[in-house]
């Protein structure tokens, strides 16, 4: 099972580990693209602060993130699973996973990133600020930029099992599974169910979405579940107590849509 996660907008502070060693990151096929994005980001943030903040979409209160990006090559590092914070990662609770579940997390979780393309949770990276929606000078929008290198690398990483896609829309632009990989991909949507005037209403609510996805991944890891494909995933989630509705692909080469319906956290 390969689980695709979005990063968090906010990041933990820089760690005390040695500075980044790009060659130590997994998925070496992304190395050239990573170097290009890192060069462009550091160059941008080493110049005019106002311009860099505008490109990165940072408010006045976040201008300190520009200096952080400028020093990425010298900054301390920590495991990516500690760098990423926020609702999804709080619910996932990597630090409190049992040992066996943590090993499964290191093997199966892949976090997408505007800067790194994708990283494993145990890989050491510095804290940074660069979303997938950013348009870097010389490279353009990062979603389209990453499509070619991701398309070369990720089909092999996906192996022959389930691909559980929990990414947000911006990060999904960087890689879209195709062919037989798509057929064993399940994209999860979380819907909040409310009864209004006696009628059920469903809607996507960000907090429910992130928290439920984090909890869902944690439950799969702790249970030791290794569903082989979308159909088995649906049955596994139901067995774990989730309300799940699935839509099978309409034709070959398409993925599954899986809705997880919640009423409260």
Secondary structure, 3 states (H helix, E strand, C coil): CEEEECCCCCECCCCCECCCCHHHCCCHHHHHHHHHHHHHHHHHHCCCHHHHHHHHCCCHHHCHHHHHHHCCCCCCEEEHHHHECCHHHHHHCHHHCCHHHHHHHHHHEEEEECCCEEECCCCEECCCCCCCCCEECCCEEHHHHHHHHHHHHHHHHCCCCCEEECCCHHHHCCCCCCHHHHHCEEEEEEEEEEEECCEEEEECCHHHHHHHHHHHHHHHHHHCCCCCCHHHHHHHHHHCCCEEEEECCCCCCCCEEEEEEECCC
